[in-house]
């Protein structure tokens, strides 16, 4: 899957601090969530694709580490990102 720059800018505007904010944990978590959703759909139809399965597990781990970091640093920002249902993050 390839996200074009307009789609990425939309994600960064919605979840980050602005359209050029690519480094905040919220923006990265949102970007990882979009990629995780895409890879999950891919694996439903291609269940023998072990390389994609590994990439999915790595992305989920990265997102989990970012969520843990956010929980340690600022619990209110963590709760705000978890509360957004469109990301599909459950706690």
Gaussian input, Z-matrix of N, CA and C with variables (Angstrom, degrees):
# hf/3-21g

backbone

0 1
 N
 C     1     B1
 C     2     B2     1     A1
 N     3     B3     2     A2     1     D1
 C     4     B4     3     A3     2     D2
 C     5     B5     4     A4     3     D3
 N     6     B6     5     A5     4     D4
 C     7     B7     6     A6     5     D5
 C     8     B8     7     A7     6     D6
 N     9     B9     8     A8     7     D7
 C    10    B10     9     A9     8     D8
 C    11    B11    10    A10     9     D9
 N    12    B12    11    A11    10    D10
 C    13    B13    12    A12    11    D11
 C    14    B14    13    A13    12    D12
 N    15    B15    14    A14    13    D13
 C    16    B16    15    A15    14    D14
 C    17    B17    16    A16    15    D15
 N    18    B18    17    A17    16    D16
 C    19    B19    18    A18    17    D17
 C    20    B20    19    A19    18    D18
 N    21    B21    20    A20    19    D19
 C    22    B22    21    A21    20    D20
 C    23    B23    22    A22    21    D21
 N    24    B24    23    A23    22    D22
 C    25    B25    24    A24    23    D23
 C    26    B26    25    A25    24    D24
 N    27    B27    26    A26    25    D25
 C    28    B28    27    A27    26    D26
 C    29    B29    28    A28    27    D27
 N    30    B30    29    A29    28    D28
 C    31    B31    30    A30    29    D29
 C    32    B32    31    A31    30    D30
 N    33    B33    32    A32    31    D31
 C    34    B34    33    A33    32    D32
 C    35    B35    34    A34    33    D33
 N    36    B36    35    A35    34    D34
 C    37    B37    36    A36    35    D35
 C    38    B38    37    A37    36    D36
 N    39    B39    38    A38    37    D37
 C    40    B40    39    A39    38    D38
 C    41    B41    40    A40    39    D39
 N    42    B42    41    A41    40    D40
 C    43    B43    42    A42    41    D41
 C    44    B44    43    A43    42    D42
 N    45    B45    44    A44    43    D43
 C    46    B46    45    A45    44    D44
 C    47    B47    46    A46    45    D45
 N    48    B48    47    A47    46    D46
 C    49    B49    48    A48    47    D47
 C    50    B50    49    A49    48    D48
 N    51    B51    50    A50    49    D49
 C    52    B52    51    A51    50    D50
 C    53    B53    52    A52    51    D51
 N    54    B54    53    A53    52    D52
 C    55    B55    54    A54    53    D53
 C    56    B56    55    A55    54    D54
 N    57    B57    56    A56    55    D55
 C    58    B58    57    A57    56    D56
 C    59    B59    58    A58    57    D57
 N    60    B60    59    A59    58    D58
 C    61    B61    60    A60    59    D59
 C    62    B62    61    A61    60    D60
 N    63    B63    62    A62    61    D61
 C    64    B64    63    A63    62    D62
 C    65    B65    64    A64    63    D63
 N    66    B66    65    A65    64    D64
 C    67    B67    66    A66    65    D65
 C    68    B68    67    A67    66    D66
 N    69    B69    68    A68    67    D67
 C    70    B70    69    A69    68    D68
 C    71    B71    70    A70    69    D69
 N    72    B72    71    A71    70    D70
 C    73    B73    72    A72    71    D71
 C    74    B74    73    A73    72    D72
 N    75    B75    74    A74    73    D73
 C    76    B76    75    A75    74    D74
 C    77    B77    76    A76    75    D75
 N    78    B78    77    A77    76    D76
 C    79    B79    78    A78    77    D77
 C    80    B80    79    A79    78    D78
 N    81    B81    80    A80    79    D79
 C    82    B82    81    A81    80    D80
 C    83    B83    82    A82    81    D81
 N    84    B84    83    A83    82    D82
 C    85    B85    84    A84    83    D83
 C    86    B86    85    A85    84    D84
 N    87    B87    86    A86    85    D85
 C    88    B88    87    A87    86    D86
 C    89    B89    88    A88    87    D87
 N    90    B90    89    A89    88    D88
 C    91    B91    90    A90    89    D89
 C    92    B92    91    A91    90    D90
 N    93    B93    92    A92    91    D91
 C    94    B94    93    A93    92    D92
 C    95    B95    94    A94    93    D93
 N    96    B96    95    A95    94    D94
 C    97    B97    96    A96    95    D95
 C    98    B98    97    A97    96    D96
 N    99    B99    98    A98    97    D97
 C   100   B100    99    A99    98    D98
 C   101   B101   100   A100    99    D99
 N   102   B102   101   A101   100   D100
 C   103   B103   102   A102   101   D101
 C   104   B104   103   A103   102   D102
 N   105   B105   104   A104   103   D103
 C   106   B106   105   A105   104   D104
 C   107   B107   106   A106   105   D105
 N   108   B108   107   A107   106   D106
 C   109   B109   108   A108   107   D107
 C   110   B110   109   A109   108   D108
 N   111   B111   110   A110   109   D109
 C   112   B112   111   A111   110   D110
 C   113   B113   112   A112   111   D111
 N   114   B114   113   A113   112   D112
 C   115   B115   114   A114   113   D113
 C   116   B116   115   A115   114   D114
 N   117   B117   116   A116   115   D115
 C   118   B118   117   A117   116   D116
 C   119   B119   118   A118   117   D117
 N   120   B120   119   A119   118   D118
 C   121   B121   120   A120   119   D119
 C   122   B122   121   A121   120   D120
 N   123   B123   122   A122   121   D121
 C   124   B124   123   A123   122   D122
 C   125   B125   124   A124   123   D123
 N   126   B126   125   A125   124   D124
 C   127   B127   126   A126   125   D125
 C   128   B128   127   A127   126   D126
 N   129   B129   128   A128   127   D127
 C   130   B130   129   A129   128   D128
 C   131   B131   130   A130   129   D129
 N   132   B132   131   A131   130   D130
 C   133   B133   132   A132   131   D131
 C   134   B134   133   A133   132   D132
 N   135   B135   134   A134   133   D133
 C   136   B136   135   A135   134   D134
 C   137   B137   136   A136   135   D135
 N   138   B138   137   A137   136   D136
 C   139   B139   138   A138   137   D137
 C   140   B140   139   A139   138   D138
 N   141   B141   140   A140   139   D139
 C   142   B142   141   A141   140   D140
 C   143   B143   142   A142   141   D141
 N   144   B144   143   A143   142   D142
 C   145   B145   144   A144   143   D143
 C   146   B146   145   A145   144   D144
 N   147   B147   146   A146   145   D145
 C   148   B148   147   A147   146   D146
 C   149   B149   148   A148   147   D147
 N   150   B150   149   A149   148   D148
 C   151   B151   150   A150   149   D149
 C   152   B152   151   A151   150   D150
 N   153   B153   152   A152   151   D151
 C   154   B154   153   A153   152   D152
 C   155   B155   154   A154   153   D153
 N   156   B156   155   A155   154   D154
 C   157   B157   156   A156   155   D155
 C   158   B158   157   A157   156   D156
 N   159   B159   158   A158   157   D157
 C   160   B160   159   A159   158   D158
 C   161   B161   160   A160   159   D159
 N   162   B162   161   A161   160   D160
 C   163   B163   162   A162   161   D161
 C   164   B164   163   A163   162   D162
 N   165   B165   164   A164   163   D163
 C   166   B166   165   A165   164   D164
 C   167   B167   166   A166   165   D165
 N   168   B168   167   A167   166   D166
 C   169   B169   168   A168   167   D167
 C   170   B170   169   A169   168   D168
 N   171   B171   170   A170   169   D169
 C   172   B172   171   A171   170   D170
 C   173   B173   172   A172   171   D171
 N   174   B174   173   A173   172   D172
 C   175   B175   174   A174   173   D173
 C   176   B176   175   A175   174   D174
 N   177   B177   176   A176   175   D175
 C   178   B178   177   A177   176   D176
 C   179   B179   178   A178   177   D177
 N   180   B180   179   A179   178   D178
 C   181   B181   180   A180   179   D179
 C   182   B182   181   A181   180   D180
 N   183   B183   182   A182   181   D181
 C   184   B184   183   A183   182   D182
 C   185   B185   184   A184   183   D183
 N   186   B186   185   A185   184   D184
 C   187   B187   186   A186   185   D185
 C   188   B188   187   A187   186   D186
 N   189   B189   188   A188   187   D187
 C   190   B190   189   A189   188   D188
 C   191   B191   190   A190   189   D189
 N   192   B192   191   A191   190   D190
 C   193   B193   192   A192   191   D191
 C   194   B194   193   A193   192   D192
 N   195   B195   194   A194   193   D193
 C   196   B196   195   A195   194   D194
 C   197   B197   196   A196   195   D195
 N   198   B198   197   A197   196   D196
 C   199   B199   198   A198   197   D197
 C   200   B200   199   A199   198   D198
 N   201   B201   200   A200   199   D199
 C   202   B202   201   A201   200   D200
 C   203   B203   202   A202   201   D201
 N   204   B204   203   A203   202   D202
 C   205   B205   204   A204   203   D203
 C   206   B206   205   A205   204   D204
 N   207   B207   206   A206   205   D205
 C   208   B208   207   A207   206   D206
 C   209   B209   208   A208   207   D207
 N   210   B210   209   A209   208   D208
 C   211   B211   210   A210   209   D209
 C   212   B212   211   A211   210   D210
 N   213   B213   212   A212   211   D211
 C   214   B214   213   A213   212   D212
 C   215   B215   214   A214   213   D213
 N   216   B216   215   A215   214   D214
 C   217   B217   216   A216   215   D215
 C   218   B218   217   A217   216   D216
 N   219   B219   218   A218   217   D217
 C   220   B220   219   A219   218   D218
 C   221   B221   220   A220   219   D219
 N   222   B222   221   A221   220   D220
 C   223   B223   222   A222   221   D221
 C   224   B224   223   A223   222   D222
 N   225   B225   224   A224   223   D223
 C   226   B226   225   A225   224   D224
 C   227   B227   226   A226   225   D225
 N   228   B228   227   A227   226   D226
 C   229   B229   228   A228   227   D227
 C   230   B230   229   A229   228   D228
 N   231   B231   230   A230   229   D229
 C   232   B232   231   A231   230   D230
 C   233   B233   232   A232   231   D231
 N   234   B234   233   A233   232   D232
 C   235   B235   234   A234   233   D233
 C   236   B236   235   A235   234   D234
 N   237   B237   236   A236   235   D235
 C   238   B238   237   A237   236   D236
 C   239   B239   238   A238   237   D237
 N   240   B240   239   A239   238   D238
 C   241   B241   240   A240   239   D239
 C   242   B242   241   A241   240   D240
 N   243   B243   242   A242   241   D241
 C   244   B244   243   A243   242   D242
 C   245   B245   244   A244   243   D243
 N   246   B246   245   A245   244   D244
 C   247   B247   246   A246   245   D245
 C   248   B248   247   A247   246   D246
 N   249   B249   248   A248   247   D247
 C   250   B250   249   A249   248   D248
 C   251   B251   250   A250   249   D249
 N   252   B252   251   A251   250   D250
 C   253   B253   252   A252   251   D251
 C   254   B254   253   A253   252   D252
 N   255   B255   254   A254   253   D253
 C   256   B256   255   A255   254   D254
 C   257   B257   256   A256   255   D255
 N   258   B258   257   A257   256   D256
 C   259   B259   258   A258   257   D257
 C   260   B260   259   A259   258   D258
 N   261   B261   260   A260   259   D259
 C   262   B262   261   A261   260   D260
 C   263   B263   262   A262   261   D261
 N   264   B264   263   A263   262   D262
 C   265   B265   264   A264   263   D263
 C   266   B266   265   A265   264   D264
 N   267   B267   266   A266   265   D265
 C   268   B268   267   A267   266   D266
 C   269   B269   268   A268   267   D267
 N   270   B270   269   A269   268   D268
 C   271   B271   270   A270   269   D269
 C   272   B272   271   A271   270   D270

   B1=1.4506
   B2=1.5246
   B3=1.2712
   B4=1.4489
   B5=1.5236
   B6=1.3219
   B7=1.4580
   B8=1.5221
   B9=1.3171
   B10=1.4606
   B11=1.5298
   B12=1.3051
   B13=1.4595
   B14=1.5303
   B15=1.3336
   B16=1.4664
   B17=1.5307
   B18=1.3415
   B19=1.4649
   B20=1.5244
   B21=1.3307
   B22=1.4580
   B23=1.5278
   B24=1.3251
   B25=1.4673
   B26=1.5191
   B27=1.3467
   B28=1.4699
   B29=1.5209
   B30=1.3202
   B31=1.4685
   B32=1.5192
   B33=1.3398
   B34=1.4578
   B35=1.5294
   B36=1.3362
   B37=1.4672
   B38=1.5146
   B39=1.3276
   B40=1.4661
   B41=1.5247
   B42=1.3273
   B43=1.4577
   B44=1.5195
   B45=1.3227
   B46=1.4538
   B47=1.5178
   B48=1.3161
   B49=1.4616
   B50=1.5126
   B51=1.3141
   B52=1.4612
   B53=1.5078
   B54=1.3245
   B55=1.4649
   B56=1.5219
   B57=1.3241
   B58=1.4588
   B59=1.5233
   B60=1.3145
   B61=1.4668
   B62=1.5281
   B63=1.3295
   B64=1.4607
   B65=1.5189
   B66=1.3232
   B67=1.4587
   B68=1.5009
   B69=1.3137
   B70=1.4603
   B71=1.5215
   B72=1.3224
   B73=1.4659
   B74=1.5234
   B75=1.3302
   B76=1.4641
   B77=1.5281
   B78=1.3322
   B79=1.4606
   B80=1.5225
   B81=1.3159
   B82=1.4556
   B83=1.5242
   B84=1.3282
   B85=1.4627
   B86=1.5251
   B87=1.3190
   B88=1.4642
   B89=1.5196
   B90=1.3210
   B91=1.4587
   B92=1.5296
   B93=1.3297
   B94=1.4640
   B95=1.5226
   B96=1.3182
   B97=1.4657
   B98=1.5213
   B99=1.3237
   B100=1.4719
   B101=1.5209
   B102=1.3293
   B103=1.4589
   B104=1.5247
   B105=1.3343
   B106=1.4644
   B107=1.5211
   B108=1.3198
   B109=1.4652
   B110=1.5307
   B111=1.3262
   B112=1.4671
   B113=1.5331
   B114=1.3317
   B115=1.4630
   B116=1.5227
   B117=1.3077
   B118=1.4605
   B119=1.5151
   B120=1.3280
   B121=1.4601
   B122=1.5281
   B123=1.3218
   B124=1.4545
   B125=1.5337
   B126=1.3362
   B127=1.4565
   B128=1.5210
   B129=1.3211
   B130=1.4590
   B131=1.5230
   B132=1.3205
   B133=1.4607
   B134=1.5327
   B135=1.3371
   B136=1.4660
   B137=1.5270
   B138=1.3087
   B139=1.4580
   B140=1.5307
   B141=1.3112
   B142=1.4653
   B143=1.5300
   B144=1.3004
   B145=1.4593
   B146=1.5346
   B147=1.3227
   B148=1.4640
   B149=1.5286
   B150=1.3164
   B151=1.4599
   B152=1.5277
   B153=1.3185
   B154=1.4585
   B155=1.5200
   B156=1.3216
   B157=1.4650
   B158=1.5229
   B159=1.3307
   B160=1.4608
   B161=1.5322
   B162=1.3301
   B163=1.4649
   B164=1.5263
   B165=1.3294
   B166=1.4617
   B167=1.5189
   B168=1.3212
   B169=1.4669
   B170=1.5257
   B171=1.3279
   B172=1.4610
   B173=1.5296
   B174=1.3356
   B175=1.4686
   B176=1.5256
   B177=1.3243
   B178=1.4572
   B179=1.5278
   B180=1.3209
   B181=1.4593
   B182=1.5212
   B183=1.3313
   B184=1.4677
   B185=1.5175
   B186=1.3494
   B187=1.4650
   B188=1.5188
   B189=1.3463
   B190=1.4558
   B191=1.5221
   B192=1.3487
   B193=1.4668
   B194=1.5272
   B195=1.3394
   B196=1.4685
   B197=1.5288
   B198=1.3301
   B199=1.4605
   B200=1.5278
   B201=1.3345
   B202=1.4693
   B203=1.5262
   B204=1.3327
   B205=1.4633
   B206=1.5233
   B207=1.3304
   B208=1.4605
   B209=1.5198
   B210=1.3276
   B211=1.4610
   B212=1.5380
   B213=1.3465
   B214=1.4621
   B215=1.5181
   B216=1.3459
   B217=1.4613
   B218=1.5272
   B219=1.3364
   B220=1.4683
   B221=1.5290
   B222=1.3275
   B223=1.4611
   B224=1.5312
   B225=1.3299
   B226=1.4683
   B227=1.5298
   B228=1.3343
   B229=1.4637
   B230=1.5236
   B231=1.3366
   B232=1.4609
   B233=1.5231
   B234=1.3057
   B235=1.4701
   B236=1.5281
   B237=1.3222
   B238=1.4642
   B239=1.5312
   B240=1.3249
   B241=1.4627
   B242=1.5301
   B243=1.3095
   B244=1.4718
   B245=1.5243
   B246=1.3187
   B247=1.4662
   B248=1.5250
   B249=1.3251
   B250=1.4700
   B251=1.5249
   B252=1.3096
   B253=1.4609
   B254=1.5293
   B255=1.3330
   B256=1.4601
   B257=1.5332
   B258=1.3326
   B259=1.4507
   B260=1.5234
   B261=1.3096
   B262=1.4577
   B263=1.5181
   B264=1.3295
   B265=1.4661
   B266=1.5194
   B267=1.3053
   B268=1.4655
   B269=1.5092
   B270=1.3037
   B271=1.4685
   B272=1.4930
   A1=108.54
   A2=113.49
   A3=118.58
   A4=108.17
   A5=115.59
   A6=120.30
   A7=107.54
   A8=115.79
   A9=117.11
   A10=108.93
   A11=115.70
   A12=119.87
   A13=112.26
   A14=118.50
   A15=119.76
   A16=111.20
   A17=116.26
   A18=119.65
   A19=110.72
   A20=116.75
   A21=120.17
   A22=111.26
   A23=116.52
   A24=120.49
   A25=110.06
   A26=117.06
   A27=120.38
   A28=111.11
   A29=116.45
   A30=120.79
   A31=110.17
   A32=116.81
   A33=120.56
   A34=111.68
   A35=117.69
   A36=120.12
   A37=110.98
   A38=116.76
   A39=120.49
   A40=112.28
   A41=117.46
   A42=120.09
   A43=114.28
   A44=118.10
   A45=121.21
   A46=111.04
   A47=114.85
   A48=120.52
   A49=112.43
   A50=116.96
   A51=122.27
   A52=109.42
   A53=115.96
   A54=117.91
   A55=113.08
   A56=117.74
   A57=119.70
   A58=112.49
   A59=117.56
   A60=121.78
   A61=109.19
   A62=115.45
   A63=119.53
   A64=112.45
   A65=117.35
   A66=119.92
   A67=115.64
   A68=118.93
   A69=119.13
   A70=109.78
   A71=117.33
   A72=119.93
   A73=112.84
   A74=117.44
   A75=119.99
   A76=111.22
   A77=116.32
   A78=120.43
   A79=110.87
   A80=117.10
   A81=120.33
   A82=111.18
   A83=117.17
   A84=121.44
   A85=109.97
   A86=117.11
   A87=120.40
   A88=111.10
   A89=117.65
   A90=121.35
   A91=110.86
   A92=116.88
   A93=120.53
   A94=110.89
   A95=117.66
   A96=120.85
   A97=111.19
   A98=117.19
   A99=120.57
   A100=110.02
   A101=116.81
   A102=120.34
   A103=111.65
   A104=117.65
   A105=121.94
   A106=110.11
   A107=116.74
   A108=120.53
   A109=110.69
   A110=116.46
   A111=120.45
   A112=111.30
   A113=117.20
   A114=120.20
   A115=111.54
   A116=117.59
   A117=121.12
   A118=110.34
   A119=117.35
   A120=120.82
   A121=110.67
   A122=117.11
   A123=121.00
   A124=110.75
   A125=116.72
   A126=120.27
   A127=112.82
   A128=117.86
   A129=119.52
   A130=111.20
   A131=116.84
   A132=119.59
   A133=112.71
   A134=117.86
   A135=122.06
   A136=109.12
   A137=116.63
   A138=120.47
   A139=113.58
   A140=118.81
   A141=120.90
   A142=113.01
   A143=117.86
   A144=122.66
   A145=108.90
   A146=115.55
   A147=120.43
   A148=112.42
   A149=117.62
   A150=120.37
   A151=110.54
   A152=116.13
   A153=119.98
   A154=111.03
   A155=116.38
   A156=120.14
   A157=110.84
   A158=116.11
   A159=120.37
   A160=110.88
   A161=116.60
   A162=120.67
   A163=110.52
   A164=116.99
   A165=121.03
   A166=110.53
   A167=117.00
   A168=120.24
   A169=111.54
   A170=116.56
   A171=120.08
   A172=110.93
   A173=116.83
   A174=120.57
   A175=111.31
   A176=116.39
   A177=119.97
   A178=109.89
   A179=117.13
   A180=121.07
   A181=112.24
   A182=117.09
   A183=120.57
   A184=110.91
   A185=115.32
   A186=119.02
   A187=110.65
   A188=117.21
   A189=121.46
   A190=110.90
   A191=116.77
   A192=120.09
   A193=111.32
   A194=116.75
   A195=119.43
   A196=110.98
   A197=116.96
   A198=120.12
   A199=110.77
   A200=117.23
   A201=120.41
   A202=110.95
   A203=116.59
   A204=120.94
   A205=110.68
   A206=115.34
   A207=119.88
   A208=110.66
   A209=117.11
   A210=120.71
   A211=110.22
   A212=116.84
   A213=120.05
   A214=112.35
   A215=116.93
   A216=120.93
   A217=113.61
   A218=117.19
   A219=120.24
   A220=108.58
   A221=115.69
   A222=121.43
   A223=111.84
   A224=117.78
   A225=119.87
   A226=111.54
   A227=117.24
   A228=120.14
   A229=110.68
   A230=116.93
   A231=121.37
   A232=110.60
   A233=116.22
   A234=120.00
   A235=111.57
   A236=116.83
   A237=120.36
   A238=111.01
   A239=117.77
   A240=119.95
   A241=110.51
   A242=118.09
   A243=121.32
   A244=110.40
   A245=117.23
   A246=121.26
   A247=112.62
   A248=117.75
   A249=120.24
   A250=108.83
   A251=115.64
   A252=121.37
   A253=113.14
   A254=118.14
   A255=119.76
   A256=112.29
   A257=117.98
   A258=120.43
   A259=111.94
   A260=116.68
   A261=120.77
   A262=113.59
   A263=117.29
   A264=120.81
   A265=107.49
   A266=114.86
   A267=119.63
   A268=109.15
   A269=115.82
   A270=120.12
   A271=108.94
   D1=138.22
   D2=178.92
   D3=-126.20
   D4=115.41
   D5=174.29
   D6=-83.26
   D7=129.04
   D8=176.33
   D9=-80.39
   D10=169.74
   D11=-171.83
   D12=-66.59
   D13=-30.16
   D14=178.52
   D15=-66.30
   D16=-40.03
   D17=178.89
   D18=-66.31
   D19=-39.80
   D20=178.32
   D21=-65.15
   D22=-41.59
   D23=178.89
   D24=-61.45
   D25=-39.99
   D26=177.80
   D27=-61.27
   D28=-43.02
   D29=179.35
   D30=-64.27
   D31=-44.24
   D32=-178.85
   D33=-66.78
   D34=-36.56
   D35=177.55
   D36=-66.36
   D37=-40.89
   D38=-175.30
   D39=-73.50
   D40=-42.46
   D41=-173.28
   D42=-106.23
   D43=-22.07
   D44=179.52
   D45=-92.35
   D46=-164.31
   D47=179.98
   D48=-90.70
   D49=-9.07
   D50=179.62
   D51=179.26
   D52=-179.48
   D53=-175.59
   D54=-75.04
   D55=-16.04
   D56=176.84
   D57=-102.18
   D58=4.65
   D59=-179.34
   D60=-84.42
   D61=91.01
   D62=-179.09
   D63=-100.18
   D64=-7.08
   D65=-172.40
   D66=-103.87
   D67=-11.22
   D68=-178.37
   D69=-68.75
   D70=147.59
   D71=-179.68
   D72=-58.62
   D73=-36.05
   D74=-179.22
   D75=-63.24
   D76=-43.53
   D77=-179.60
   D78=-66.68
   D79=-40.68
   D80=179.85
   D81=-67.67
   D82=-40.18
   D83=178.21
   D84=-62.53
   D85=-41.59
   D86=178.86
   D87=-65.20
   D88=-42.04
   D89=178.91
   D90=-64.79
   D91=-43.32
   D92=177.15
   D93=-62.56
   D94=-37.53
   D95=-178.90
   D96=-65.04
   D97=-39.38
   D98=177.19
   D99=-64.05
   D100=-43.92
   D101=179.57
   D102=-66.60
   D103=-38.53
   D104=178.46
   D105=-63.52
   D106=-42.24
   D107=179.20
   D108=-61.49
   D109=-42.13
   D110=179.44
   D111=-65.30
   D112=-45.62
   D113=-179.04
   D114=-65.97
   D115=-33.91
   D116=177.54
   D117=-63.84
   D118=-43.62
   D119=177.46
   D120=-63.57
   D121=-39.04
   D122=179.09
   D123=-63.09
   D124=-41.95
   D125=-177.37
   D126=-71.92
   D127=-21.82
   D128=176.98
   D129=-65.26
   D130=-33.67
   D131=-179.83
   D132=-98.76
   D133=-15.93
   D134=-179.43
   D135=-127.01
   D136=68.75
   D137=-171.14
   D138=-70.59
   D139=-12.53
   D140=178.76
   D141=-95.47
   D142=5.76
   D143=-179.21
   D144=-83.00
   D145=87.53
   D146=-173.54
   D147=-73.91
   D148=-27.47
   D149=178.42
   D150=-66.25
   D151=-42.52
   D152=177.64
   D153=-68.02
   D154=-35.39
   D155=177.66
   D156=-62.58
   D157=-41.14
   D158=177.50
   D159=-65.27
   D160=-43.27
   D161=178.89
   D162=-62.07
   D163=-38.95
   D164=178.47
   D165=-63.42
   D166=-44.75
   D167=179.18
   D168=-62.67
   D169=-37.90
   D170=178.54
   D171=-66.58
   D172=-40.74
   D173=178.80
   D174=-65.08
   D175=-41.44
   D176=178.60
   D177=-62.76
   D178=-39.07
   D179=177.54
   D180=-65.36
   D181=-41.80
   D182=177.43
   D183=-61.70
   D184=-44.47
   D185=-179.74
   D186=-64.26
   D187=-39.92
   D188=178.91
   D189=-62.50
   D190=-42.73
   D191=178.90
   D192=-64.05
   D193=-39.78
   D194=177.39
   D195=-65.12
   D196=-40.08
   D197=178.22
   D198=-64.90
   D199=-39.75
   D200=177.24
   D201=-64.27
   D202=-41.69
   D203=177.25
   D204=-60.07
   D205=-45.46
   D206=-178.51
   D207=-65.23
   D208=-37.06
   D209=179.28
   D210=-65.15
   D211=-39.17
   D212=178.66
   D213=-68.80
   D214=-40.25
   D215=-172.81
   D216=-82.93
   D217=-43.99
   D218=-176.47
   D219=-151.80
   D220=100.14
   D221=-174.43
   D222=-65.39
   D223=-29.88
   D224=-179.82
   D225=-68.69
   D226=-40.76
   D227=176.58
   D228=-66.17
   D229=-36.23
   D230=177.09
   D231=-62.79
   D232=-47.75
   D233=179.75
   D234=-63.18
   D235=-35.26
   D236=179.63
   D237=-66.95
   D238=-40.39
   D239=-178.67
   D240=-74.13
   D241=-33.18
   D242=177.56
   D243=-69.56
   D244=-33.25
   D245=-176.89
   D246=-70.58
   D247=-18.24
   D248=-179.82
   D249=-76.49
   D250=109.54
   D251=-173.59
   D252=-72.22
   D253=-24.87
   D254=-176.51
   D255=-70.10
   D256=-16.35
   D257=176.93
   D258=-79.71
   D259=-24.02
   D260=177.24
   D261=77.07
   D262=27.29
   D263=178.55
   D264=-96.31
   D265=125.69
   D266=178.25
   D267=-111.38
   D268=151.87
   D269=175.90
   D270=-128.22

